[in-house]
């Protein structure tokens, strides 16, 4: 099976712009989670989508949004970029079914966003 | 409530010596536990997971971890460090909920391997 893919791998934007990142999960996985990773804050959970619905949400401002398509691919959008949004954005997929046998997350390589 | 504490933010070992990365968890009931590794500018790769079967879990690249309920610990070990083990390691606890599995990440341990 192909792994989790994220595009683009690198992005450079300026303050005030918006950006869209894409994530394709492992085939058959219905859950996609997004994380922001920075040296100062570590790994922080943004949100999770399951069957095209946002199921869980972290503590981020409304500038961060996402969506999931019927094929489980997901996008996240950041509007009005700030310097502090510079980070590695990681996507993780999992089957999405609650329980021990379905709870492993598989991570993509990440998108490195730099805001100038 | 669930949480994960990685007791060391940095660990340095010499090549060929044992590795010990410590993780304590708190959970209101029996959790699933994971160790992930992240090499620079890469995503997280699963090393091993515990889901209530054997308490000693073997993973990839010679790593293993032991689930100790009485100590609420899930420490990661490797008998002999290799240069390629230098990376960031994350301990993760997961529990099921009515909105899917919830994941709680530790703050990470940076492993340096000295030649």
Interface residues (C-beta under 8 A of the other chain):
Chain A: X4 X6 X31 X33 X42 X43 X45 X48 X50 X55 X56 X88 X90 X92 X94 X96 X97 X98 X99 X100 X101 X102 X103 X104 X105 X106 X107 X108 X109 X110 X112
Chain B: X32 X34 X36 X41 X42 X43 X44 X45 X46 X49 X51 X52 X90 X92 X94 X96 X97 X98 X99 X100 X101 X102 X103 X105 X107 X108
